[in-house]
C-alpha cells in the first residue's frame, strides 16, 4: 500500500467512526424529541357487551384499538350532507360526549353499518358507580324522598337509556368503549375539537392524538355459572299438628345486564328488590326468633340469578323443589325495581284477578299502601306456555302452577334485555325512602296475613319500635350493590358478592342453601369487558422530517468545522473525494 493510500485510509477510519457516532447521536436526539412530543394519558375504559343470541352476533365484536382521534365528524356530516358520508373513518376513533350526542345520526350510522375505527363514548360523572362514595351517610336527600338529581340529569338519563338499547341490539364491527368525563380526558377532547375545526382529520402525516387499547381478542365464556341462594324461616306448628305448614316465598333476582358489563350495577333493577328482601328477612327473623311471635307459615327467601335471560336461574331453582314443597307454597311475592321516587306501584299477575289468592294478595297490599300514601295497581298478563319468553319472575312460578305476583314500579312488561340494570341505573337515581316504604308495604301486608290481622288498623313494623325498618341497613346494602357489577356470566361461583349475600341470609334465616347451575338457553357471552386506554399526543411526520433535516444539517456543519480546524481543508475535501480506482495488472 502506498503512502497516499495509507494516509487516505488513516483519515477515513476516524472519519467513519466519527460519522457512526454522529448517527447514534441523531437517533438518540430523535428519540428524546419523540418522548418530549408524545404526552400520554391513561384512562379506564369499559367495552360494549359482546354476545350472541341464537347464534346471531350482537354488541361490539372487537376489543383492541390503535387509531387517531376525532370528535366532530358526525356533527359536520349532519350539516354538510355528503362530506361526512364520503369521509374514510376506518382509521379514526370518535370521542363523543353523551351531552353532545346526536342519536339520530348515530342510529343511521350504525344502521347503515358504516366503517369506523372505534367509538369512545364519554358519560357524565353522575353515571359513574364509584360516585356512590360521595353521597355518604350524611346525605339524607334520598331518605327524605327529595329528588337529588336535576331535570337536565333526567334528560341525560333518558338519552343514555335509548343509546344503550340501540347498542345492545346492534352488531357493531369495531371497538366501542365507555368512559367518564374528567379533567384529563376533557382537556384532550378540547384539543381534538380544536384540531377538527380545520376540517383535516388527524393522521400520521398531520399529527394529533392517538388512542390505543391493547386488549386481547375476546373469547367465549364456556359454561357460564349462575347461582341461586335460598334461606328458610320455619313456622311454628300447633301441638299434635302433623299437617305441613303453608309457605310464603319472597323472591328477588340479583343479577343485571347492561351495555357495559363492567358498569352494570343495577341499583334499582334489581338492587332495590334484593335490599328489600334482605330487610324483610331481618325483620321476620326477629319475630320468628321468639316462639310466641313465630307465625304458622314457613317463609322461603330466594335470591335468584339469570333474571335478564328469561329468569333462567328461577326456572332451575323451582325445578329443584320436591312435590311436597311445591304444593305447600300458598303464593310467592317477587320484588323487582321498587326504588323509584314515584307514588305508584304495580302488582303484576298471571292468574285472573278473580282468583282467591290473587285477590288476597292485592287487597292486603292495597290496604297497607293506602295507609302509606301509596297507590297500587293490578296488571294481569296471561302467559303463553309455548312461548319461552318470560317477562316477569312470577311467570316462572305460574308455569309450575304456583300462585305468584311481582311488585314493581314498572307498569308494563319490559322487552328482552330491557330495564335490567344498565348504565343509567345507578345509586344516583334510586330513592332510598321509596325502598324503605316498599319494605314496609310488603312486610306489613305479609305480617297481617300471617297473624290474621287483615283489615285491622295495626302497625306491626312501627317506626318507633324494635321492629322498625332500618334505613341505615338499607343504605349500606344499596351502596354495596351500587358499586358491584352483577352480570351473571361474569360472576364466579365464589364471587365475593355471592358469598356476602349467602352470609347475610345465614344471619337471618336457617338452612341456607346455595345452588350452582349453568346458564343455558340462547345466549353466548364473550370476555374482555374493561381495559385501559392510552392517549398519545403525536407530532406530524412533516415536523419529524423538518426536525431531522435541521439536526442533520447542524451535525454536518459541526463535523466539517471540526475537521477543518484539526486537519485542514484538504483533509475535509479528501473525505468526500472519490478514491482513485485500483487497476489490476494482468500478466
C-alpha positions in Angstrom: 0.0 0.0 0.0 1.4 3.4 -1.0 1.9 6.3 1.4 -1.0 8.2 -0.2 -3.3 5.3 0.3 -2.2 4.8 3.9 -2.8 8.5 4.5 -6.3 8.3 2.9 -7.2 5.2 5.0 -5.9 6.9 8.1 -8.1 9.8 7.6 -11.1 7.7 6.5 -11.1 5.3 9.6 -11.6 8.0 12.3 -14.0 9.8 9.9 -16.1 6.7 9.6 -16.0 6.2 13.3 -17.0 9.8 13.9 -19.8 9.5 11.3 -21.2 6.4 13.1 -21.1 8.3 16.4 -22.9 11.2 14.8 -25.6 8.8 13.5 -26.1 7.4 17.0 -26.4 10.9 18.4 -29.1 11.7 15.8 -31.1 8.7 16.8 -30.8 9.5 20.5 -31.8 13.1 19.9 -34.8 12.0 17.7 -35.9 9.5 20.4 -35.7 12.2 23.0 -37.7 14.5 20.9 -40.3 11.9 20.3 -40.6 11.3 24.0 -41.0 15.1 24.5 -43.7 15.3 21.9 -45.7 12.2 22.9 -47.7 13.1 26.0 -49.6 10.1 27.4 -52.8 9.9 29.4 -54.2 6.6 30.8 -57.9 6.3 31.2 -60.1 3.4 32.4 -62.5 2.3 29.7 -65.3 -0.3 29.6 -66.2 -2.2 26.5 -69.6 -2.6 25.0 -71.0 -6.0 25.7 -70.4 -8.8 23.1 -72.8 -11.7 22.9 -74.6 -14.0 20.6 -78.3 -14.7 20.7 -79.3 -17.9 18.9 -76.0 -17.7 17.0 -76.7 -14.1 15.8 -73.8 -11.7 16.9 -74.6 -8.5 18.8 -72.6 -5.8 20.5 -69.0 -4.8 19.8 -67.1 -7.6 18.1 -63.6 -6.2 18.7 -61.5 -5.0 21.7 -58.1 -3.7 20.5 -57.8 -0.1 19.4 -55.0 1.8 17.7 -56.2 4.9 15.7 -56.1 8.6 15.7 -58.9 10.6 17.5 -61.6 12.8 16.1 -64.6 14.4 17.6 -66.8 16.4 15.2 -67.0 14.3 12.0 -70.6 13.2 12.8 -71.8 16.7 13.5 -70.0 18.2 10.5 -71.6 15.5 8.3 -75.0 16.4 9.7 -74.6 19.9 8.4 -72.8 19.3 5.2 -74.6 16.4 3.7 -72.3 14.1 1.8 -69.0 15.3 3.3 -69.1 13.0 6.3 -70.6 10.2 4.3 -67.7 10.3 1.9 -65.1 10.5 4.7 -63.0 7.5 5.4 -63.3 6.9 9.1 -61.9 3.3 9.1 -58.8 4.5 11.0 -60.5 7.1 13.2 -61.8 6.8 16.8 -64.6 9.2 17.5 -64.7 10.7 21.0 -68.4 11.6 21.7 -69.7 13.1 25.0 -73.2 12.0 25.9 -74.3 15.6 26.4 -73.5 16.4 22.7 -74.8 13.1 21.2 -76.8 13.1 18.1 -78.8 9.9 18.5 -80.5 10.2 15.1 -77.2 10.4 13.3 -75.6 7.5 15.3 -78.7 5.4 14.7 -78.3 6.0 10.9 -74.6 5.4 11.0 -74.9 2.1 12.9 -77.9 1.0 10.9 -76.0 1.5 7.6 -73.1 -0.4 9.0 -70.6 2.2 8.1 -66.9 1.6 8.9 -65.3 3.2 11.9 -62.0 2.7 13.6 -63.6 2.9 17.0 -66.0 4.8 19.2 -65.4 6.2 22.7 -68.5 7.5 24.5 -67.9 9.8 27.4 -70.6 9.7 30.2 -71.2 12.4 32.8 -69.7 11.6 36.2 -73.2 11.0 37.7 -73.3 7.7 35.9 -70.0 6.5 37.4 -70.8 3.8 40.0 -67.8 4.9 42.1 -69.6 8.2 42.9 -71.7 6.4 45.4 -69.0 7.1 48.0 -69.5 10.8 47.5 -73.1 10.6 48.8 -72.2 9.4 52.3 -74.5 8.8 55.2 -74.8 12.5 55.8 -76.6 13.0 52.6 -80.2 12.2 53.6 -81.9 13.7 50.5 -82.7 10.2 49.2 -84.1 9.1 52.5 -86.4 12.1 52.9 -87.8 11.4 49.5 -86.5 14.6 47.8 -85.1 14.3 44.3 -81.4 14.6 44.3 -81.0 14.9 40.6 -81.8 17.8 38.2 -84.1 17.8 35.1 -81.0 18.0 32.9 -79.7 14.9 34.5 -83.0 13.2 33.9 -82.8 14.1 30.2 -79.2 12.7 30.1 -80.5 9.5 31.6 -83.3 9.2 29.0 -80.8 9.7 26.2 -78.5 7.1 27.7 -81.3 4.5 28.1 -82.1 5.0 24.4 -78.5 4.8 23.3 -77.9 1.7 25.4 -80.8 -0.2 23.8 -79.5 0.8 20.3 -76.0 -0.5 21.0 -77.2 -3.7 22.7 -79.3 -4.8 19.8 -76.8 -3.9 17.0 -73.9 -5.8 15.5 -71.1 -3.3 15.6 -67.9 -4.4 13.7 -65.5 -2.1 15.6 -64.5 -1.5 19.3 -66.9 0.6 21.3 -65.8 1.8 24.8 -67.4 3.9 27.5 -65.5 6.2 29.9 -66.4 9.1 32.2 -65.7 12.8 31.8 -62.9 14.1 33.9 -60.2 16.8 33.7 -57.6 14.8 31.7 -59.8 13.4 29.0 -61.8 16.7 28.8 -58.5 18.5 28.1 -57.7 16.0 25.3 -61.2 16.4 23.9 -60.8 20.2 23.7 -57.6 19.8 21.7 -59.1 17.3 19.4 -62.1 19.6 18.8 -59.7 22.5 18.0 -57.8 20.3 15.5 -61.1 19.2 13.9 -62.1 22.8 13.3 -59.5 22.8 10.5 -61.5 20.2 8.7 -58.5 17.9 8.2 -58.7 14.7 10.2 -55.8 13.5 12.4 -53.5 11.1 10.6 -49.9 10.0 10.7 -48.9 13.0 8.5 -51.0 15.7 10.3 -50.4 14.5 13.9 -53.0 14.9 16.7 -53.9 12.3 19.3 -53.7 8.6 19.1 -55.9 6.2 21.1 -54.5 2.8 22.0 -56.2 -0.1 23.8 -54.0 -3.2 23.9 -56.7 -5.8 24.7 -56.6 -9.5 23.8 -59.1 -11.0 21.3 -62.4 -11.6 23.1 -63.0 -15.2 23.9 -66.3 -17.1 24.5 -67.2 -17.8 28.1 -67.7 -21.5 28.4 -70.4 -22.9 30.7 -71.3 -19.6 32.4 -72.3 -20.2 36.0 -75.5 -18.9 37.7 -76.0 -19.2 41.5 -79.3 -19.3 43.5 -79.3 -18.7 47.2 -82.2 -19.6 49.5 -83.0 -19.4 53.2 -85.8 -20.6 55.5 -87.7 -19.2 58.4 -89.7 -22.3 59.6 -93.1 -21.6 61.1 -94.5 -22.9 64.4 -96.7 -25.9 64.4 -99.5 -26.4 66.9 -99.3 -29.3 69.3 -100.2 -32.6 67.7 -100.5 -30.9 64.3 -99.0 -33.3 61.8 -100.0 -31.2 58.7 -97.5 -29.4 56.7 -97.4 -25.7 57.3 -98.1 -23.4 54.3 -95.3 -21.5 52.8 -94.9 -17.9 51.5 -92.0 -17.2 49.2 -90.3 -13.8 48.9 -88.0 -13.7 45.9 -85.7 -11.3 44.1 -83.3 -11.8 41.2 -80.0 -10.2 42.0 -78.1 -10.1 38.6 -78.1 -7.5 35.9 -77.4 -6.8 32.3 -76.2 -3.7 30.5 -74.4 -2.3 27.6 -71.1 -2.4 29.6 -71.0 -5.4 31.9 -68.2 -3.8 34.0 -70.6 -0.9 34.8 -73.9 -2.7 35.2 -74.7 -2.3 38.9 -78.5 -2.1 38.7 -79.1 -0.1 41.8 -82.9 -0.1 41.1 -83.1 -3.2 38.9 -82.7 -5.2 40.9 -80.6 -3.9 43.7 -83.7 -2.3 45.3 -85.5 -5.7 45.2 -82.5 -7.5 46.8 -82.2 -5.0 49.6 -85.9 -5.1 50.3 -85.7 -8.9 50.6 -82.8 -8.8 53.0 -84.5 -6.3 55.2 -87.8 -8.3 55.2 -85.8 -11.4 56.2 -84.1 -9.4 59.0 -87.5 -8.1 60.3 -89.2 -11.5 60.3 -86.1 -13.2 61.8 -86.8 -11.1 64.9 -90.4 -12.2 65.0 -89.6 -15.8 64.3 -86.8 -15.9 66.9 -89.5 -16.0 69.7 -91.9 -19.0 69.7 -94.7 -16.7 71.0 -94.4 -14.5 67.9 -93.5 -17.1 65.3 -96.1 -17.4 62.6 -97.8 -20.5 61.4 -96.3 -20.0 57.9 -92.9 -21.0 56.6 -91.1 -18.2 54.9 -88.9 -19.1 52.0 -86.4 -16.4 50.8 -84.8 -16.8 47.4 -82.1 -14.8 45.7 -82.1 -16.0 42.1 -79.7 -15.5 39.1 -80.3 -15.3 35.4 -83.0 -12.8 35.6 -82.3 -10.9 32.4 -82.2 -14.2 30.5 -85.8 -15.3 31.0 -85.2 -15.9 34.7 -83.2 -19.0 33.9 -82.0 -19.3 37.5 -85.5 -19.1 38.9 -86.6 -21.8 36.4 -83.9 -24.2 37.7 -84.4 -23.3 41.3 -88.1 -24.1 41.1 -87.5 -27.4 39.3 -85.3 -28.4 42.2 -88.3 -28.3 44.6 -89.8 -31.6 45.5 -93.6 -32.0 45.1 -94.2 -31.6 48.8 -92.6 -28.2 48.9 -94.1 -27.0 45.7 -97.6 -27.9 46.9 -97.0 -26.1 50.3 -96.4 -22.7 48.7 -99.6 -20.6 49.1 -98.1 -17.8 47.0 -94.8 -16.0 46.1 -94.1 -12.3 46.1 -91.3 -11.3 43.6 -89.7 -7.9 44.1 -88.4 -6.0 41.1 -87.4 -2.4 40.7 -89.1 -0.7 43.7 -86.7 2.2 44.3 -88.1 5.0 42.1 -89.4 8.2 43.7 -92.9 7.7 42.3 -96.0 7.1 44.4 -97.4 4.2 42.5 -96.5 0.5 42.4 -98.0 -2.3 40.3 -98.8 -5.9 41.2 -98.3 -8.0 38.1 -100.0 -11.4 38.0 -100.6 -14.2 35.5 -103.8 -15.6 37.1 -107.1 -13.8 36.7 -107.8 -11.0 39.3 -110.8 -13.1 40.4 -108.5 -15.8 41.7 -108.9 -16.1 45.5 -105.1 -15.9 46.2 -104.7 -13.0 43.8 -107.5 -11.1 45.5 -105.9 -11.8 48.9 -102.5 -10.6 47.8 -103.8 -7.4 46.1 -106.3 -6.5 48.8 -103.6 -7.0 51.6 -101.1 -4.8 49.7 -103.7 -2.2 48.8 -104.8 -1.8 52.4 -101.3 -1.1 53.7 -100.5 1.1 50.6 -103.4 3.4 51.4 -102.0 3.9 54.9 -98.6 4.7 53.5 -99.9 7.2 50.9 -99.1 4.8 48.0 -101.2 3.9 45.0 -101.1 0.3 43.9 -102.5 -1.0 40.6 -103.1 -4.5 39.4 -101.9 -5.7 36.0 -103.0 -9.1 34.6 -100.9 -10.7 31.8 -101.8 -14.2 30.8 -98.7 -16.3 30.0 -98.3 -18.4 26.9 -96.7 -21.7 27.9 -95.4 -22.4 24.4 -93.5 -19.1 24.4 -90.1 -19.4 26.0 -90.0 -15.6 26.7 -90.6 -14.8 30.4 -91.2 -11.1 31.1 -91.7 -11.3 34.9 -90.2 -13.6 37.5 -93.6 -14.7 38.8 -94.3 -16.2 35.4 -91.8 -19.0 36.2 -93.9 -19.8 39.3 -97.1 -19.7 37.2 -95.6 -22.2 34.8 -95.5 -24.8 37.6 -99.0 -23.8 38.8 -97.9 -21.8 41.8 -99.6 -18.5 42.5 -97.2 -15.6 42.4 -97.1 -11.9 41.8 -94.4 -9.3 41.0 -94.3 -6.0 42.8 -92.7 -3.3 40.6 -92.7 0.3 39.7 -92.8 -0.7 36.0 -96.3 -0.6 34.6 -95.7 -2.8 31.6 -93.7 -5.9 31.0 -90.2 -5.0 29.8 -88.8 -6.3 26.5 -85.9 -8.7 26.4 -82.8 -7.1 27.9 -84.7 -4.0 28.8 -84.8 -2.5 32.3 -82.2 -5.0 33.6 -79.8 -2.6 35.4 -77.9 -0.8 32.6 -75.6 2.2 32.5 -78.3 4.7 33.7 -79.4 2.6 36.7 -77.2 3.6 39.5 -77.3 4.9 43.1 -77.8 8.5 42.0 -81.3 7.7 40.7 -82.5 5.4 43.5 -84.8 6.9 46.1 -83.9 5.4 49.5 -87.2 6.5 51.0 -89.1 4.6 48.3 -87.2 1.4 49.2 -88.0 1.9 52.9 -91.6 2.4 52.0 -91.7 -0.7 49.8 -90.3 -2.8 52.6 -92.9 -1.5 55.0 -95.6 -2.3 52.4 -94.6 -5.9 51.8 -93.6 -6.7 55.4 -96.7 -5.2 56.9 -99.1 -6.9 54.4 -97.3 -10.3 54.9 -97.4 -10.0 58.7 -101.1 -9.0 58.8 -101.9 -12.1 56.7 -99.6 -14.4 58.7 -101.0 -13.3 62.1 -104.6 -13.0 60.9 -104.7 -9.2 61.3 -106.1 -8.4 57.8 -108.2 -5.3 57.6 -107.1 -4.2 61.1 -105.6 -0.8 61.7 -102.4 -2.0 63.4 -98.8 -1.3 62.6 -96.6 -4.3 63.4 -93.4 -2.6 62.0 -94.0 0.8 63.6 -91.1 3.3 63.2 -90.6 3.7 66.9 -90.5 0.0 67.7 -87.8 -2.7 67.8 -89.3 -4.0 64.5 -88.9 -0.7 62.7 -87.4 -0.7 59.2 -83.7 0.2 59.4 -82.8 2.9 56.9 -79.0 2.5 57.7 -79.2 -1.2 56.8 -80.9 -0.4 53.6 -78.5 2.4 52.7 -75.4 0.2 53.3 -76.7 -2.6 51.1 -77.8 -0.2 48.4 -74.3 1.4 48.4 -72.7 -2.0 48.2 -74.8 -3.3 45.4 -74.5 0.1 43.6 -70.7 -0.4 43.3 -70.8 -4.1 42.4 -71.3 -5.1 38.7 -73.5 -8.2 38.7 -73.8 -9.6 35.2 -74.3 -13.3 35.7 -71.9 -14.8 33.1 -69.0 -12.8 34.7 -69.8 -13.9 38.3 -67.9 -17.0 39.5 -69.4 -19.5 42.0 -67.3 -18.0 44.8 -67.7 -14.4 43.8 -67.4 -12.1 46.9 -70.9 -10.7 46.2 -72.4 -14.2 46.3 -70.5 -15.0 49.4 -71.8 -11.8 51.0 -75.4 -12.5 50.1 -75.1 -16.0 51.5 -73.6 -14.8 54.7 -76.3 -12.2 55.1 -79.1 -14.7 54.6 -77.4 -17.0 57.1 -77.5 -14.2 59.7 -81.3 -14.0 59.4 -82.5 -17.5 58.2 -81.7 -21.1 58.6 -80.9 -24.0 56.2 -79.3 -21.6 53.8 -78.7 -23.5 50.5 -76.6 -22.4 47.5 -77.4 -23.9 44.1 -74.9 -23.7 41.3 -76.2 -24.1 37.8 -75.0 -23.5 34.2 -76.8 -20.7 32.3 -78.4 -22.3 29.3 -80.5 -21.1 26.5 -79.8 -19.0 23.5 -77.1 -16.7 24.9 -73.3 -16.9 24.4 -71.1 -14.3 26.0 -67.5 -13.0 25.5 -65.0 -11.7 27.9 -62.7 -8.6 27.8 -65.1 -6.2 29.5 -62.7 -3.4 30.7 -59.3 -2.2 29.9 -57.1 0.9 29.9 -56.9 3.5 27.1 -53.6 5.2 26.4 -53.9 8.6 24.8 -50.8 9.8 22.9 -50.2 13.2 21.6 -48.2 12.7 18.4 -46.3 15.1 16.2 -46.9 15.0 12.4 -44.4 13.4 10.0 -43.8 16.8 8.5 -42.5 18.0 11.8 -40.3 14.9 12.2 -38.8 15.4 8.8 -38.1 19.1 9.4 -36.5 18.2 12.7 -34.4 15.6 11.1 -33.3 18.0 8.3 -32.3 20.7 10.9 -30.4 18.2 13.0 -28.6 16.6 10.1 -27.6 20.0 8.7 -26.3 21.1 12.1 -24.3 17.9 12.6 -22.7 18.1 9.1 -21.7 21.7 9.6 -20.3 20.9 13.1 -18.4 17.9 11.7 -16.9 19.9 8.8 -15.9 22.7 11.2 -14.1 20.2 13.5 -12.2 18.5 10.6 -11.1 21.9 9.1 -9.8 23.2 12.4 -8.0 20.0 13.3 -6.7 18.6 10.0 -7.3 21.3 7.4 -9.5 21.9 4.4 -7.6 19.4 2.2 -8.4 16.5 4.6 -12.1 17.5 4.6 -12.1 17.6 0.8 -10.3 14.2 0.6 -13.1 12.7 2.7 -15.7 13.5 0.0 -13.3 13.0 -3.0 -13.8 9.7 -4.8 -10.7 7.5 -4.1 -8.6 6.6 -7.2 -9.6 3.3 -8.7 -7.1 0.4 -8.4 -6.0 -1.1 -11.7 -5.4 -4.8 -11.7 -2.2 -5.7 -13.5 -2.6 -8.5 -15.9 0.2 -10.8 -16.9 
